[in-house]
Amino acid sequence: MAFTSAQSGENYRNWWPHPAMVAFTNRSIDLLEEIAKDSNNRINMNRRGYALATRDSNIDPLLSQLHDGLGDQADALIRFHTGDTADSYARFDKPDWDGVPDGVDIVQNKTLIKDRFPGYDPDIQSIIHIRRGGDISGQQLGMYMLEYLKSVGVTRLTGDVKAISRQNGYTVELETSDGMQTVQADVLVNAAGPFASQIAKMIGVELPVYNTFQQKIAFEDREGAIPRTLPFSIDLDGQHIDWSDEEREMLLETPEFAWLAQDMPGSIHCRPDGGDNGKWVKLGWAYNEKPEIASTELPLDDNFPDIVLRGAARLNPALKVYYGQLPRSMHHYGGWYTMTEENWPLIGAMGPPGAFMNCAMSGFGTMAACASGELCAAIVADAELPDYATEFSLDRYKDEDLMSTLKAANKGVL
């Protein structure tokens, strides 16, 4: 929780276009719910879901993705609402995560959309509301885990890994605040996030991963532009950023910034932050696809806050009140998305005996942490494994049919 994980969007969902990822994240959400119960919901878990909004009434491609992910359960879990009212469309006024329906609500009636999402762009035609989703406190989840580990005698040593050699297991050289230290290990688990590839190379392994840098902003919503009960909202539609004519012309005349005046991808997202009694909001837009070498120096773009604000205002027009006047306390931050080409995790044996990996979590690390840790531990301990275990290992690259399917599918990058 000191680097990329500390910059988490802190969201979770079981929405993926493949049943293996659905099963994986469902298991992780099960474990998160157990932690919430055991800790009196210390992790501030809610279940307002993910609201995917589009101005298109034809959502067949999205429905196809839902069916791909939900498989045989799709017909039972997808509910359509086309009337002005819908008693079967459970409200999301309260943050309760317990007792909220599973599945997906498809809303395609403007009156109903306006009733449930009054702040949305009135041109929205369809909403796909993923119900098993919401947000948690990643910081509290991390502290809960660390406190447990301390209670059972785990020793935590913080430092930079400088070298790893194979001698009677593994010898790990660390640079710590007290100088260089050496740790002898029978088992090595590479859970180094954006540095996973560098760790793997120290023992002669090349992992099929790369990093992209993604940014977010958070600020105090002093004007009350975003309702505190709003689900995690995603504008699926591609767009042109809301510049004035003069601003757009200036951007087009500057080669370095001309791309900002052209077509932009969708999936910009917004949600309230800090609970029902809080005042902050988060905005994010993972439009960067440029592979980069991860470093501790984060390449924040000073223009990003204005870009993401103007993009988010298309779905939530009330945000326009902040054009040119974001609060000075605004927090602009970012982290590395470490991913495989197909955007699936790598969990399992890493090559040499006793070497394992738990990495390539892209933008879903917090939500997948519990299930990925459980799976990795089971592999290390040679215990019983879930059905998806092989598909998340390096062995999946031997399955040509699976890889062909994944390359053609939506990557689920948010």
C-alpha positions as CSV (number, residue, x, y, z in Angstrom):
1,M,0.0,0.0,0.0
2,A,3.0,2.3,-0.4
3,F,3.0,2.7,-4.2
4,T,0.5,1.9,-7.0
5,S,-2.0,0.2,-4.6
6,A,-2.1,3.4,-2.6
7,Q,-3.5,5.1,-5.7
8,S,-6.3,2.6,-6.2
9,G,-9.7,3.7,-7.5
10,E,-11.0,1.4,-4.7
11,N,-13.8,0.0,-6.8
12,Y,-14.9,-3.6,-7.3
13,R,-17.2,-5.4,-9.8
14,N,-17.9,-8.9,-11.1
15,W,-18.5,-7.6,-14.7
16,W,-16.1,-9.2,-17.2
17,P,-16.6,-10.7,-20.7
18,H,-15.3,-14.1,-19.7
19,P,-16.7,-16.6,-17.1
20,A,-13.2,-17.2,-15.6
21,M,-12.8,-13.6,-14.6
22,V,-16.4,-13.4,-13.4
23,A,-15.7,-16.5,-11.2
24,F,-12.4,-15.0,-10.0
25,T,-13.8,-11.6,-9.0
26,N,-16.9,-13.2,-7.5
27,R,-14.7,-15.2,-5.2
28,S,-12.7,-12.1,-4.3
29,I,-16.0,-10.2,-3.5
30,D,-17.1,-13.2,-1.3
31,L,-13.9,-12.8,0.7
32,L,-14.3,-9.0,0.9
33,E,-17.8,-9.5,2.2
34,E,-16.4,-11.9,4.9
35,I,-13.9,-9.3,5.9
36,A,-16.7,-6.6,6.0
37,K,-18.7,-8.9,8.3
38,D,-15.8,-9.8,10.6
39,S,-14.6,-6.2,10.9
40,N,-18.0,-4.5,11.3
41,N,-17.5,-3.2,7.8
42,R,-14.2,-1.5,8.6
43,I,-13.5,-1.5,4.9
44,N,-16.5,0.7,4.2
45,M,-17.9,-1.7,1.6
46,N,-21.0,-0.6,-0.3
47,R,-23.0,-2.2,-3.2
48,R,-24.3,0.7,-5.3
49,G,-22.9,-1.1,-8.4
50,Y,-21.4,0.1,-11.7
51,A,-23.7,2.2,-13.9
52,L,-22.6,2.0,-17.5
53,A,-24.3,4.7,-19.5
54,T,-24.6,5.2,-23.3
55,R,-26.5,7.4,-25.7
56,D,-27.2,4.4,-27.9
57,S,-30.4,2.4,-27.7
58,N,-28.8,-0.6,-29.5
59,I,-26.7,-2.3,-26.9
60,D,-26.5,-5.8,-28.5
61,P,-22.6,-5.8,-28.3
62,L,-22.8,-5.1,-24.5
63,L,-25.5,-7.7,-24.0
64,S,-23.3,-10.2,-25.9
65,Q,-20.4,-9.4,-23.5
66,L,-22.7,-9.9,-20.5
67,H,-23.8,-13.3,-21.9
68,D,-20.2,-14.3,-22.5
69,G,-19.3,-13.5,-18.9
70,L,-22.4,-14.9,-17.1
71,G,-22.7,-18.0,-19.3
72,D,-25.7,-20.2,-18.5
73,Q,-26.8,-17.9,-15.7
74,A,-27.2,-14.9,-18.0
75,D,-31.0,-15.2,-18.6
76,A,-31.7,-15.5,-14.9
77,L,-29.4,-12.6,-13.9
78,I,-30.2,-10.0,-16.6
79,R,-33.4,-7.9,-15.9
80,F,-34.8,-5.5,-18.5
81,H,-36.7,-2.3,-17.5
82,T,-38.4,-0.4,-20.3
83,G,-41.4,1.2,-18.5
84,D,-41.6,4.6,-16.7
85,T,-41.5,2.8,-13.4
86,A,-40.0,-0.5,-12.3
87,D,-40.6,-1.9,-8.8
88,S,-38.2,-4.8,-9.7
89,Y,-35.3,-2.3,-10.2
90,A,-33.9,-2.2,-6.6
91,R,-33.0,1.3,-5.5
92,F,-29.5,2.2,-4.4
93,D,-30.2,5.0,-2.0
94,K,-28.5,3.2,0.9
95,P,-24.9,2.1,0.9
96,D,-25.8,-1.4,2.2
97,W,-23.7,-4.1,0.6
98,D,-25.7,-6.9,2.2
99,G,-29.0,-8.0,0.6
100,V,-28.5,-6.0,-2.6
101,P,-29.6,-8.1,-5.7
102,D,-26.9,-9.7,-7.9
103,G,-27.1,-9.6,-11.6
104,V,-27.6,-6.8,-14.0
105,D,-30.4,-4.3,-14.5
106,I,-30.8,-2.9,-18.1
107,V,-32.7,0.4,-18.0
108,Q,-34.0,1.8,-21.3
109,N,-36.6,4.3,-20.5
110,K,-35.8,8.0,-20.2
111,T,-38.4,8.7,-17.5
112,L,-37.0,5.9,-15.3
113,I,-33.4,7.0,-16.1
114,K,-34.2,10.6,-15.1
115,D,-35.9,9.3,-11.9
116,R,-32.9,7.2,-10.8
117,F,-30.1,9.2,-12.3
118,P,-31.3,12.8,-12.4
119,G,-27.9,14.3,-13.0
120,Y,-27.0,12.4,-16.1
121,D,-26.9,13.9,-19.6
122,P,-30.5,13.8,-20.8
123,D,-29.4,12.1,-24.1
124,I,-28.6,8.9,-22.2
125,Q,-30.7,6.1,-23.8
126,S,-29.5,3.0,-21.9
127,I,-27.9,2.1,-18.6
128,I,-26.4,-1.3,-17.8
129,H,-26.4,-1.4,-14.0
130,I,-24.0,-4.1,-12.7
131,R,-25.3,-4.8,-9.2
132,R,-22.5,-6.8,-7.6
133,G,-20.1,-3.9,-7.5
134,G,-19.3,-0.7,-5.6
135,D,-16.4,0.6,-3.6
136,I,-14.3,-0.1,-0.5
137,S,-11.5,1.5,1.5
138,G,-8.4,0.0,0.0
139,Q,-6.3,1.6,2.8
140,Q,-8.4,0.0,5.5
141,L,-8.3,-3.4,3.7
142,G,-4.5,-3.2,3.6
143,M,-4.3,-2.3,7.3
144,Y,-6.7,-5.1,8.2
145,M,-4.5,-7.6,6.4
146,L,-1.2,-6.2,7.9
147,E,-2.7,-6.3,11.4
148,Y,-3.7,-10.0,10.9
149,L,-0.2,-10.9,9.6
150,K,1.4,-9.2,12.6
151,S,-0.9,-11.1,15.0
152,V,0.2,-14.5,13.6
153,G,3.9,-13.6,13.8
154,V,4.8,-12.5,10.3
155,T,7.9,-10.3,10.1
156,R,7.7,-7.4,7.6
157,L,10.9,-6.1,6.1
158,T,10.7,-3.1,3.8
159,G,13.4,-2.3,1.3
160,D,14.4,-2.3,-2.4
161,V,15.3,-5.6,-4.0
162,K,18.7,-5.3,-5.6
163,A,19.5,-8.9,-6.6
164,I,18.2,-12.4,-6.3
165,S,20.4,-15.5,-6.6
166,R,19.6,-19.2,-6.3
167,Q,21.6,-20.8,-3.5
168,N,19.9,-23.4,-1.4
169,G,16.6,-21.7,-2.3
170,Y,16.8,-18.0,-3.0
171,T,19.1,-15.3,-1.6
172,V,17.5,-11.9,-1.8
173,E,19.6,-8.8,-1.3
174,L,17.7,-5.8,0.0
175,E,18.6,-2.2,0.5
176,T,16.8,-1.0,3.6
177,S,16.8,2.1,5.7
178,D,19.4,0.3,7.9
179,G,21.6,-0.6,4.9
180,M,22.0,-3.8,2.9
181,Q,20.4,-7.0,4.2
182,T,20.2,-10.5,2.9
183,V,17.2,-12.8,3.3
184,Q,17.3,-16.5,2.7
185,A,14.0,-18.0,1.3
186,D,12.8,-21.4,0.3
187,V,9.9,-19.9,-1.7
188,L,9.8,-16.6,-3.6
189,V,6.5,-14.9,-4.5
190,N,6.8,-12.1,-7.1
191,A,4.0,-9.7,-6.2
192,A,6.0,-6.6,-7.2
193,G,3.2,-4.8,-9.1
194,P,4.8,-2.6,-11.8
195,F,8.2,-4.0,-11.0
196,A,7.2,-7.6,-11.4
197,S,9.0,-7.9,-14.7
198,Q,12.2,-6.6,-13.2
199,I,12.0,-9.0,-10.3
200,A,11.4,-11.9,-12.7
201,K,14.5,-11.0,-14.8
202,M,16.6,-11.3,-11.6
203,I,16.0,-15.1,-11.8
204,G,16.1,-15.3,-15.6
205,V,12.4,-15.2,-16.3
206,E,10.7,-13.0,-18.9
207,L,7.1,-12.2,-18.1
208,P,4.6,-11.2,-20.8
209,V,3.7,-7.9,-19.1
210,Y,4.0,-4.2,-19.7
211,N,3.1,-1.0,-17.9
212,T,0.9,2.0,-18.7
213,F,0.5,5.0,-16.5
214,Q,-3.1,6.0,-15.6
215,Q,-4.2,9.1,-13.7
216,K,-7.1,10.2,-11.5
217,I,-8.2,13.3,-9.6
218,A,-10.2,13.7,-6.4
219,F,-11.5,17.0,-5.1
220,E,-14.0,18.4,-2.6
221,D,-17.4,18.8,-4.4
222,R,-18.3,22.0,-2.7
223,E,-21.1,22.7,-5.2
224,G,-22.8,19.4,-4.7
225,A,-22.5,18.5,-8.4
226,I,-22.5,14.7,-7.8
227,P,-25.2,13.0,-5.6
228,R,-23.7,11.1,-2.7
229,T,-25.7,8.0,-3.7
230,L,-24.5,7.9,-7.2
231,P,-23.1,4.5,-8.3
232,F,-19.7,4.2,-9.9
233,S,-20.7,5.8,-13.2
234,I,-19.0,5.1,-16.5
235,D,-19.7,7.0,-19.8
236,L,-19.1,4.3,-22.4
237,D,-19.3,6.5,-25.4
238,G,-16.4,8.0,-27.2
239,Q,-16.4,11.7,-27.3
240,H,-14.9,15.1,-28.1
241,I,-13.8,16.9,-25.0
242,D,-15.9,19.9,-24.2
243,W,-13.6,22.7,-25.3
244,S,-14.8,26.1,-26.5
245,D,-14.4,26.7,-30.3
246,E,-11.5,29.0,-29.6
247,E,-9.8,26.4,-27.3
248,R,-10.3,23.6,-29.8
249,E,-8.8,25.7,-32.6
250,M,-5.7,26.5,-30.5
251,L,-5.3,22.8,-29.7
252,L,-5.5,21.8,-33.3
253,E,-2.8,24.3,-34.2
254,T,-0.4,22.8,-31.7
255,P,0.9,19.4,-32.8
256,E,1.7,18.3,-29.3
257,F,-1.9,18.8,-28.1
258,A,-3.9,18.3,-31.3
259,W,-5.0,14.9,-30.1
260,L,-7.0,16.5,-27.3
261,A,-9.3,18.1,-29.9
262,Q,-9.9,14.9,-31.8
263,D,-11.9,11.7,-31.1
264,M,-11.3,10.4,-27.6
265,P,-12.2,6.9,-26.2
266,G,-15.0,6.3,-23.8
267,S,-15.0,4.7,-20.3
268,I,-14.5,7.9,-18.4
269,H,-15.7,7.4,-14.8
270,C,-16.9,9.3,-11.8
271,R,-18.0,8.4,-8.3
272,P,-18.5,10.1,-4.9
273,D,-15.7,9.4,-2.5
274,G,-15.8,9.3,1.3
275,G,-19.2,7.8,1.9
276,D,-22.6,9.3,2.1
277,N,-21.5,12.0,4.6
278,G,-18.4,12.9,2.6
279,K,-17.9,15.6,0.1
280,W,-15.2,14.4,-2.3
281,V,-15.5,12.9,-5.8
282,K,-13.1,10.9,-7.9
283,L,-12.7,11.2,-11.7
284,G,-10.7,8.8,-13.9
285,W,-10.0,8.1,-17.5
286,A,-7.7,5.3,-18.6
287,Y,-7.1,6.6,-22.1
288,N,-3.3,6.1,-22.1
289,E,-2.2,3.0,-23.9
290,K,1.5,3.8,-24.2
291,P,3.8,1.1,-22.7
292,E,6.4,2.6,-20.4
293,I,9.1,1.4,-18.0
294,A,7.7,1.9,-14.5
295,S,9.6,4.2,-12.1
296,T,9.0,5.7,-8.7
297,E,8.9,9.1,-10.4
298,L,5.3,9.3,-11.6
299,P,4.8,11.1,-15.0
300,L,1.8,13.1,-14.0
301,D,0.4,15.4,-16.8
302,D,-0.4,18.8,-15.5
303,N,-3.2,19.0,-18.1
304,F,-5.0,15.9,-17.0
305,P,-7.2,17.5,-14.3
306,D,-8.8,19.8,-16.9
307,I,-9.0,17.0,-19.5
308,V,-10.8,14.5,-17.2
309,L,-13.1,17.2,-15.7
310,R,-14.3,18.3,-19.1
311,G,-14.7,14.7,-20.2
312,A,-16.7,13.7,-17.1
313,A,-18.9,16.7,-17.5
314,R,-20.5,15.1,-20.6
315,L,-22.2,12.5,-18.5
316,N,-22.6,14.7,-15.4
317,P,-23.1,18.2,-16.7
318,A,-23.2,19.7,-13.2
319,L,-19.5,19.3,-13.1
320,K,-19.1,22.2,-15.5
321,V,-19.3,24.5,-12.5
322,Y,-15.7,23.6,-11.9
323,Y,-14.3,24.5,-15.3
324,G,-11.3,26.7,-14.6
325,Q,-11.8,26.6,-10.9
326,L,-11.1,23.2,-9.4
327,P,-10.4,23.5,-5.7
328,R,-6.8,24.1,-4.7
329,S,-7.0,21.0,-2.5
330,M,-7.6,18.9,-5.6
331,H,-5.5,15.7,-5.5
332,H,-4.0,14.6,-8.8
333,Y,-2.5,11.2,-8.6
334,G,-1.7,8.1,-10.7
335,G,-0.4,4.6,-10.8
336,W,0.9,1.9,-13.1
337,Y,-1.4,-0.6,-14.8
338,T,0.7,-3.7,-15.1
339,M,-1.0,-6.0,-17.6
340,T,-0.7,-8.8,-20.1
341,E,-1.9,-8.2,-23.6
342,E,-5.2,-9.8,-22.8
343,N,-5.5,-8.0,-19.4
344,W,-5.6,-11.2,-17.3
345,P,-3.6,-11.7,-14.1
346,L,-0.6,-14.0,-13.8
347,I,-0.8,-16.2,-10.8
348,G,1.1,-19.4,-10.3
349,A,4.5,-21.0,-10.9
350,M,7.0,-18.5,-12.5
351,G,9.6,-21.0,-13.8
352,P,12.4,-22.1,-11.5
353,P,11.4,-24.4,-8.5
354,G,10.0,-22.5,-5.6
355,A,9.4,-19.3,-7.6
356,F,5.8,-18.0,-7.9
357,M,4.1,-14.9,-9.2
358,N,1.0,-12.9,-8.3
359,C,1.0,-10.0,-10.7
360,A,-0.4,-8.2,-13.8
361,M,-3.5,-7.0,-12.0
362,S,-3.9,-3.9,-14.2
363,G,-6.7,-1.7,-12.8
364,F,-8.3,-4.5,-10.8
365,G,-5.7,-5.2,-8.1
366,T,-7.7,-4.0,-5.1
367,M,-10.9,-5.9,-6.0
368,A,-8.9,-9.1,-6.9
369,A,-6.5,-9.0,-4.0
370,C,-8.3,-11.5,-1.8
371,A,-8.9,-14.1,-4.5
372,S,-5.4,-13.7,-6.0
373,G,-3.8,-14.1,-2.6
374,E,-5.9,-17.1,-1.9
375,L,-5.1,-18.7,-5.2
376,C,-1.4,-18.0,-5.0
377,A,-1.2,-19.4,-1.5
378,A,-3.0,-22.6,-2.6
379,I,-0.6,-23.1,-5.5
380,V,2.4,-22.6,-3.2
381,A,1.0,-25.0,-0.7
382,D,0.0,-27.6,-3.4
383,A,-3.6,-27.4,-2.1
384,E,-6.9,-27.9,-4.0
385,L,-7.3,-25.3,-6.8
386,P,-10.3,-23.5,-8.3
387,D,-11.3,-24.2,-11.9
388,Y,-9.8,-20.9,-13.1
389,A,-6.3,-21.6,-11.7
390,T,-4.8,-22.9,-15.0
391,E,-6.2,-20.1,-17.0
392,F,-4.4,-17.5,-14.8
393,S,-1.1,-19.3,-15.1
394,L,1.5,-19.1,-17.8
395,D,0.0,-22.4,-19.1
396,R,-2.8,-20.4,-20.7
397,Y,-0.5,-19.4,-23.5
398,K,-0.5,-23.0,-24.6
399,D,-4.2,-22.9,-25.2
400,E,-4.6,-21.4,-28.7
401,D,-8.4,-21.4,-28.5
402,L,-8.5,-19.5,-25.2
403,M,-5.9,-17.0,-26.4
404,S,-7.8,-16.4,-29.6
405,T,-11.0,-15.7,-27.6
406,L,-9.3,-13.4,-25.2
407,K,-7.6,-11.3,-28.0
408,A,-11.0,-10.8,-29.6
409,A,-12.7,-9.9,-26.3
410,N,-13.1,-6.6,-24.6
411,K,-10.1,-6.1,-22.2
412,G,-12.2,-4.5,-19.5
413,V,-9.7,-1.7,-18.9
414,L,-11.1,1.2,-16.8
